[in-house]
């Protein structure tokens, strides 16, 4: 197993732990549900991490995630 694969596994495990903590610890607080655009952006980030060997694909996934996150922020700010 190469060192880059080890880093990818570590990042995925850390993200899963953070997601579980947010899910279980955040139950008592006001719920901010994940919007579909945010979930899609998160999926593109995971895909960018998985395709780290192919730089053009990785950067494309990260760029798409950033664009989706910005669009989601704009839509949320207009609702308030």
DSSP file (Angstrom, degrees, kcal/mol; ACC not computed):
  #  RESIDUE AA STRUCTURE BP1 BP2  ACC     N-H-->O    O-->H-N    N-H-->O    O-->H-N    TCO  KAPPA ALPHA  PHI   PSI    X-CA   Y-CA   Z-CA
    1    1 A X              0   0    0      0, 0.0     2,-0.1     0, 0.0     5,-0.0   0.000 360.0 360.0 360.0 129.2    0.0    0.0    0.0
    2    2 A X     >  -     0   0    0      1,-0.1     4,-1.6     4,-0.0     3,-0.2  -0.325 360.0-112.6 -78.5 162.6    1.4    3.4   -1.0
    3    3 A X  H  > S+     0   0    0      1,-0.2     4,-2.1     2,-0.2     5,-0.1   0.844 116.0  56.5 -64.8 -34.5    1.7    6.3    1.3
    4    4 A X  H  > S+     0   0    0      1,-0.2     4,-2.0     2,-0.2    -1,-0.2   0.872 105.5  51.5 -67.0 -35.1   -0.9    8.3   -0.7
    5    5 A X  H  > S+     0   0    0     -3,-0.2     4,-2.2     2,-0.2    -1,-0.2   0.865 107.7  52.7 -67.5 -35.7   -3.4    5.5   -0.2
    6    6 A X  H  X S+     0   0    0     -4,-1.6     4,-2.4     2,-0.2    -2,-0.2   0.914 109.0  49.5 -64.9 -42.9   -2.8    5.5    3.5
    7    7 A X  H  X S+     0   0    0     -4,-2.1     4,-2.5     2,-0.2    -2,-0.2   0.896 109.8  51.6 -62.7 -40.1   -3.5    9.3    3.6
    8    8 A X  H  X S+     0   0    0     -4,-2.0     4,-2.3     2,-0.2    -2,-0.2   0.918 110.4  48.2 -63.3 -43.9   -6.7    8.8    1.6
    9    9 A X  H  X S+     0   0    0     -4,-2.2     4,-2.4     1,-0.2    -1,-0.2   0.912 111.4  50.6 -63.5 -42.1   -7.9    6.2    4.1
   10   10 A X  H  X S+     0   0    0     -4,-2.4     4,-2.5     1,-0.2    -2,-0.2   0.920 110.9  48.9 -62.0 -44.1   -7.0    8.4    7.1
   11   11 A X  H  X S+     0   0    0     -4,-2.5     4,-2.5     1,-0.2    -2,-0.2   0.909 111.6  48.9 -63.2 -42.9   -8.9   11.4    5.6
   12   12 A X  H  X S+     0   0    0     -4,-2.3     4,-2.1     2,-0.2    -1,-0.2   0.903 112.1  48.6 -65.0 -41.1  -12.0    9.2    4.9
   13   13 A X  H  X S+     0   0    0     -4,-2.4     4,-2.3     2,-0.2    -2,-0.2   0.922 111.9  49.0 -64.9 -43.7  -12.0    7.8    8.4
   14   14 A X  H  X S+     0   0    0     -4,-2.5     4,-2.5     1,-0.2    -2,-0.2   0.917 111.3  49.4 -62.9 -43.4  -11.6   11.3    9.9
   15   15 A X  H  X S+     0   0    0     -4,-2.5     4,-2.3     1,-0.2    -1,-0.2   0.882 110.6  50.7 -62.9 -37.9  -14.5   12.6    7.8
   16   16 A X  H  X S+     0   0    0     -4,-2.1     4,-2.3     2,-0.2    -2,-0.2   0.902 110.3  49.3 -66.4 -40.3  -16.6    9.7    8.8
   17   17 A X  H  X S+     0   0    0     -4,-2.3     4,-2.5     2,-0.2    -2,-0.2   0.917 111.5  49.1 -64.5 -43.2  -15.9   10.3   12.5
   18   18 A X  H  X S+     0   0    0     -4,-2.5     4,-2.5     1,-0.2     5,-0.2   0.913 110.7  50.6 -62.2 -42.6  -16.7   14.0   12.1
   19   19 A X  H  X S+     0   0    0     -4,-2.3     4,-2.1     1,-0.2    -2,-0.2   0.906 111.3  48.2 -62.5 -41.7  -20.0   13.2   10.4
   20   20 A X  H  X S+     0   0    0     -4,-2.3     4,-2.7     2,-0.2     5,-0.3   0.904 111.5  50.1 -65.3 -41.3  -20.9   10.7   13.2
   21   21 A X  H  X>S+     0   0    0     -4,-2.5     4,-2.6     1,-0.2     5,-0.6   0.922 111.9  47.3 -63.1 -43.7  -20.1   13.3   15.9
   22   22 A X  H  X5S+     0   0    0     -4,-2.5     4,-1.2     1,-0.2    -1,-0.2   0.893 114.0  48.9 -64.0 -38.6  -22.1   16.0   14.2
   23   23 A X  H  <5S+     0   0    0     -4,-2.1    -2,-0.2    -5,-0.2    -1,-0.2   0.929 121.8  30.9 -68.0 -46.3  -25.0   13.5   13.8
   24   24 A X  H ><5S+     0   0    0     -4,-2.7     3,-0.7     2,-0.1     4,-0.2   0.880 123.8  42.9 -85.0 -38.9  -25.1   12.2   17.3
   25   25 A X  H ><5S+     0   0    0     -4,-2.6     3,-0.8    -5,-0.3     4,-0.2   0.838 108.9  58.9 -76.6 -32.7  -23.9   15.3   19.3
   26   26 A X  T 3<<S+     0   0    0     -4,-1.2     3,-0.5    -5,-0.6    -1,-0.2   0.364  76.9  95.5 -79.7   6.2  -26.0   17.8   17.4
   27   27 A X  T <  S+     0   0    0     -3,-0.7    -1,-0.2     1,-0.2    -2,-0.1   0.828  82.9  50.2 -67.7 -31.9  -29.3   16.1   18.2
   28   28 A X  S <  S+     0   0    0     -3,-0.8    -1,-0.2    -4,-0.2    -2,-0.1   0.678 103.7  71.3 -81.2 -16.9  -30.1   18.4   21.2
   29   29 A X  S    S-     0   0    0     -3,-0.5     2,-0.2    -4,-0.2     3,-0.0  -0.344 104.7 -68.3 -93.2 174.6  -29.4   21.6   19.3
   30   30 A X        -     0   0    0     -2,-0.1     2,-0.4     1,-0.1    -1,-0.2  -0.448  60.3-118.8 -62.2 130.8  -31.4   23.3   16.6
   31   31 A X        -     0   0    0     -2,-0.2     2,-0.7    -4,-0.1    -1,-0.1  -0.595  25.6-170.4 -82.4 129.1  -31.2   21.1   13.5
   32   32 A X        -     0   0    0     -2,-0.4     3,-0.1     3,-0.0    -1,-0.0  -0.916  23.5-146.4-111.8  99.8  -29.6   22.5   10.4
   33   33 A X        -     0   0    0     -2,-0.7     2,-0.4     1,-0.1    -2,-0.0  -0.326  18.7-106.7 -71.4 149.8  -30.5   19.9    7.8
   34   34 A X        -     0   0    0      4,-0.1    -1,-0.1     1,-0.0     2,-0.1  -0.613  34.7-137.1 -75.1 124.6  -28.0   19.1    5.0
   35   35 A X     >  -     0   0    0     -2,-0.4     4,-2.4     1,-0.1     5,-0.2  -0.426  21.4-111.5 -78.3 159.1  -29.3   20.5    1.8
   36   36 A X  H  > S+     0   0    0      1,-0.2     4,-2.3     2,-0.2     5,-0.2   0.875 118.7  52.8 -58.7 -36.9  -29.1   18.5   -1.4
   37   37 A X  H  > S+     0   0    0      2,-0.2     4,-2.4     1,-0.2    -1,-0.2   0.893 109.1  49.0 -66.6 -38.0  -26.5   20.9   -2.9
   38   38 A X  H  > S+     0   0    0      2,-0.2     4,-2.4     1,-0.2    -2,-0.2   0.914 111.5  49.1 -66.7 -42.1  -24.4   20.6    0.3
   39   39 A X  H  X S+     0   0    0     -4,-2.4     4,-2.1     2,-0.2    -2,-0.2   0.896 111.6  49.3 -62.6 -40.1  -24.6   16.8    0.1
   40   40 A X  H  X S+     0   0    0     -4,-2.3     4,-2.1    -5,-0.2    -2,-0.2   0.901 110.2  50.6 -66.0 -40.7  -23.6   16.8   -3.5
   41   41 A X  H  X S+     0   0    0     -4,-2.4     4,-1.9     1,-0.2    -2,-0.2   0.904 109.5  51.3 -62.7 -41.0  -20.7   19.2   -2.8
   42   42 A X  H  X S+     0   0    0     -4,-2.4     4,-2.2     1,-0.2    -1,-0.2   0.895 108.4  52.1 -62.8 -39.6  -19.5   16.8    0.0
   43   43 A X  H  X S+     0   0    0     -4,-2.1     4,-2.3     1,-0.2    -1,-0.2   0.882 107.8  51.3 -63.3 -38.8  -19.7   13.9   -2.5
   44   44 A X  H  X S+     0   0    0     -4,-2.1     4,-2.3     2,-0.2    -1,-0.2   0.854 107.9  52.9 -67.3 -33.9  -17.6   15.8   -5.0
   45   45 A X  H  X S+     0   0    0     -4,-1.9     4,-2.0     2,-0.2    -2,-0.2   0.930 109.8  47.7 -65.5 -44.2  -15.0   16.4   -2.3
   46   46 A X  H  X S+     0   0    0     -4,-2.2     4,-2.2     1,-0.2    -2,-0.2   0.908 112.0  50.4 -61.6 -41.4  -14.8   12.7   -1.5
   47   47 A X  H  X S+     0   0    0     -4,-2.3     4,-2.0     1,-0.2    -1,-0.2   0.893 108.1  53.1 -64.1 -38.7  -14.5   11.9   -5.2
   48   48 A X  H  < S+     0   0    0     -4,-2.3    -1,-0.2     1,-0.2    -2,-0.2   0.868 109.7  48.5 -63.0 -36.3  -11.7   14.5   -5.4
   49   49 A X  H >< S+     0   0    0     -4,-2.0     3,-1.0     1,-0.2    -2,-0.2   0.893 111.5  49.7 -69.5 -39.1   -9.9   12.8   -2.6
   50   50 A X  H 3< S+     0   0    0     -4,-2.2     3,-0.4     1,-0.3    -2,-0.2   0.831 110.9  49.0 -69.9 -31.6  -10.4    9.4   -4.2
   51   51 A X  T ><  +     0   0    0     -4,-2.0     3,-1.1     1,-0.2     7,-0.6  -0.119  69.9 128.6 -98.9  36.9   -9.1   10.5   -7.6
   52   52 A X  T <   +     0   0    0     -3,-1.0    -1,-0.2     1,-0.3    -2,-0.1   0.752  65.7  63.1 -65.4 -23.8   -5.9   12.1   -6.2
   53   53 A X  T 3  S+     0   0    0     -3,-0.4     2,-0.8     1,-0.2    -1,-0.3   0.790  98.8  57.8 -71.6 -26.8   -3.7   10.2   -8.7
   54   54 A X  S <> S-     0   0    0     -3,-1.1     4,-2.6     1,-0.2     3,-0.3  -0.858  72.8-169.0-105.6  98.0   -5.4   12.0  -11.6
   55   55 A X  H  > S+     0   0    0     -2,-0.8     4,-2.9     1,-0.2     5,-0.3   0.868  81.8  53.3 -59.3 -41.5   -4.8   15.6  -11.0
   56   56 A X  H  > S+     0   0    0      1,-0.2     4,-1.6     2,-0.2    -1,-0.2   0.898 113.8  43.0 -64.4 -38.8   -7.2   17.0  -13.6
   57   57 A X  H  > S+     0   0    0     -3,-0.3     4,-2.4     2,-0.2    -1,-0.2   0.913 114.5  50.5 -71.5 -42.2  -10.1   14.9  -12.3
   58   58 A X  H  X S+     0   0    0     -4,-2.6     4,-2.4    -7,-0.6    -2,-0.2   0.937 112.9  44.7 -61.6 -48.3   -9.3   15.7   -8.7
   59   59 A X  H  X S+     0   0    0     -4,-2.9     4,-2.7     1,-0.2    -1,-0.2   0.856 111.4  54.5 -65.6 -34.8   -9.1   19.4   -9.3
   60   60 A X  H  X S+     0   0    0     -4,-1.6     4,-2.3    -5,-0.3    -1,-0.2   0.919 109.6  46.9 -64.7 -42.6  -12.3   19.3  -11.3
   61   61 A X  H  X S+     0   0    0     -4,-2.4     4,-2.2     2,-0.2    -2,-0.2   0.922 113.7  47.8 -64.5 -43.9  -14.2   17.6   -8.5
   62   62 A X  H  X S+     0   0    0     -4,-2.4     4,-2.1     2,-0.2    -2,-0.2   0.915 112.5  49.4 -63.7 -42.2  -12.8   20.1   -5.9
   63   63 A X  H  X S+     0   0    0     -4,-2.7     4,-2.3     1,-0.2    -1,-0.2   0.902 110.4  50.0 -63.5 -41.4  -13.8   23.0   -8.2
   64   64 A X  H  X S+     0   0    0     -4,-2.3     4,-2.4     1,-0.2    -1,-0.2   0.893 109.5  52.3 -63.8 -39.5  -17.3   21.7   -8.7
   65   65 A X  H  X S+     0   0    0     -4,-2.2     4,-2.3     2,-0.2    -2,-0.2   0.896 109.2  49.5 -63.4 -40.7  -17.7   21.2   -4.9
   66   66 A X  H  X S+     0   0    0     -4,-2.1     4,-2.3     2,-0.2    -2,-0.2   0.923 110.9  49.2 -64.8 -44.2  -16.6   24.8   -4.3
   67   67 A X  H  X S+     0   0    0     -4,-2.3     4,-2.4     1,-0.2    -2,-0.2   0.921 112.4  48.0 -61.9 -44.2  -19.1   26.1   -7.0
   68   68 A X  H  X S+     0   0    0     -4,-2.4     4,-2.4     1,-0.2    -1,-0.2   0.888 111.0  51.0 -64.3 -39.4  -21.9   24.1   -5.5
   69   69 A X  H  X S+     0   0    0     -4,-2.3     4,-2.2     2,-0.2    -1,-0.2   0.900 110.7  48.3 -65.5 -40.4  -21.1   25.3   -2.0
   70   70 A X  H  X S+     0   0    0     -4,-2.3     4,-2.3     2,-0.2    -2,-0.2   0.914 111.3  50.1 -65.7 -42.7  -21.1   28.9   -3.1
   71   71 A X  H  X S+     0   0    0     -4,-2.4     4,-2.4     1,-0.2    -2,-0.2   0.911 110.6  50.5 -61.0 -42.0  -24.4   28.5   -4.9
   72   72 A X  H  X S+     0   0    0     -4,-2.4     4,-2.4     1,-0.2    -2,-0.2   0.901 109.4  50.4 -63.5 -41.2  -25.9   26.9   -1.7
   73   73 A X  H  X S+     0   0    0     -4,-2.2     4,-2.1     2,-0.2    -1,-0.2   0.900 110.8  49.3 -63.3 -40.6  -24.7   29.8    0.4
   74   74 A X  H  X S+     0   0    0     -4,-2.3     4,-1.6     2,-0.2    -2,-0.2   0.924 111.8  48.3 -64.6 -44.4  -26.2   32.3   -2.0
   75   75 A X  H  X S+     0   0    0     -4,-2.4     4,-1.1     1,-0.2    -2,-0.2   0.889 112.2  49.2 -63.3 -39.9  -29.6   30.4   -2.0
   76   76 A X  H  X S+     0   0    0     -4,-2.4     4,-0.9     1,-0.2    -1,-0.2   0.869 109.4  51.9 -67.7 -36.5  -29.6   30.2    1.9
   77   77 A X  H  < S+     0   0    0     -4,-2.1    -1,-0.2     1,-0.2    -2,-0.2   0.824 107.2  53.2 -71.6 -28.9  -28.8   33.9    2.2
   78   78 A X  H  < S+     0   0    0     -4,-1.6    -1,-0.2     1,-0.2    -2,-0.2   0.786 102.6  58.8 -74.4 -26.8  -31.7   34.8   -0.1
   79   79 A X  H  <        0   0    0     -4,-1.1    -1,-0.2     1,-0.2    -2,-0.2   0.805 360.0 360.0 -71.0 -29.5  -34.2   32.7    2.0
   80   80 A X     <        0   0    0     -4,-0.9    -1,-0.2    -3,-0.1    -2,-0.2   0.461 360.0 360.0 -82.2 360.0  -33.5   34.7    5.2
